[in-house]
Amino acid sequence: MKYKEDLVVKDLMKHIEQTYKTHYTTESGLQALDMWTALGSFGTSCRDAAIKYLFRFGKKNGSQKEDLLKAMHFIMYMYQYEFLKDSKPTVAKPEVKPTPKAKAVKPEASNGLNLSEPFKHNMQEMANEAQRLGLE
């Protein structure tokens, strides 16, 4: 291709494949995209994420390529949402396991503590609520 679009698409596909190995998910496989779908904000949330990465482009050393790939990935989600109507995202039924309440951590007291535990708990709470409301 004249402008090497095929190479861009190849890089984008490589990026997308890697994200499925590293995305933030609950133990049941629920991702933020699933919650955006359940909440009815998939299209606008993807648009906003793409804008964020475009704004960030060139402002962090070494992440310019990744910022553009992330923006393009979210634009692909938008394209799928807007133009591939038969393949609108659906929320997979998560296997919801009860989790113990996470302790609140004050930011100033967070030295050496794992702050990801409260986040994981909040994601599980959102998954439980989505299931309770029938948004799965």
N, C-alpha and C positions, 0 to 999 in steps of 0.2 A: 504494500500500500504506500502511496506517495508520502503520507505524513506519519507512517509507522504506527498507525492505530492498532494494528494487530499485536505489536509489542506492548503497547499500553494495556490492551485487554489481557494479554498473557500475564503481565505483572499484577493486574487487578485480580485475576482469577487466583493467582498464587497467594495474594494477600487474603482473599476471601477464604480459601481453604485453610489458611493458618488461623483465622479467627475462630473457626469452629472447634479448634483444638484448645483455644485459650480464652474463650469468652467467659464472662462472669455469669455463672448459673447457680441455681439452687441445686440441692442434691437430687431433686426430681427432674432437673433439666430445664426448669423455667428460666427464661431470660427476660431482660428489660423489654425487649421487643414484644414478648408475649403479654406483658403487663400493659404496654401501650395499646396493643390490639384489644385487650379486655376492656380498657378504659375508653376506647374509641378515639384515641389520639395518635394512632400509628403514623398517619400521613404527616401531620404537623410536627410530631416529635422527630421523625426522620429528617424533615426539612430543617428543623432547628439544629439538629446534630450536624448536618452537612454545612450549614452556615457557620457553626462554631469552628469546624475544622478549616474552613476557608479563611475565616478571620485569623486563625492561629498560624496559618501557612507563612513561613518565613520568619516567624518570631522566636522560634526555639532552634537552637543549634542541632543540626543532624536529623530533625524530624520533618523536614519539608516534604520529602517523598511520601512518608507515612501519612502526613496530614492530607495530602491530595488523594491518596488511595482510600483513606477513611471517608473523606467527603464523597468520592465517587461511589463508594459502597452504599452510603446512605442515599445517594441520588438514585442508585439502582433500586433500592427498596421503594423509593417514591414512585419510580417508573412502574414497578410491579404493582403497587397499590392503585395507581391512577389508570393504568392502561391494560393491565392483565386482569380484568375483573373476575374471571373465573378462577384465579389463583390468589384471591385475597388471603392474607395471613389468618391463620386460626390458632387458637391457643390450645396446645396439647394438654390433655388432662394430666396434671402433675400427681405423682404419688405423694400425698401429703402425710408427713410423719410429725407427730407432736414433738415440739422442741421445748426445752426448759427456757424460762424467761432469762433474757440476757441482762446483766447488770449494767446500769447506766454508768458511763465513764465521763467524768468531767475533763474537758480538753486540757486544763492546766495540770491534771493529775495523770496524764496519759503517758508519761515517760516510761518506756519499756513495756507497755501493755499492748496487746493485740487488739486494735480498734476494729478489725474486720468482723469480729464475732457479733457485735450488735448489728452490723449491717446485714450479716447472714440471717440473723433472727428477724430483722425487719422484712427481708425478702420472703422468708417463710410465712410471716404474718400476712403479707400481701397475697401470697399464693393461697393461704387458707381462706382469706376473705374473698378472693376471686372465685374459689370453689364454692363457698357458702352462697354467694350471690348468683351462681350459675353462669359465670362469665368465662368458663373454661372452654 
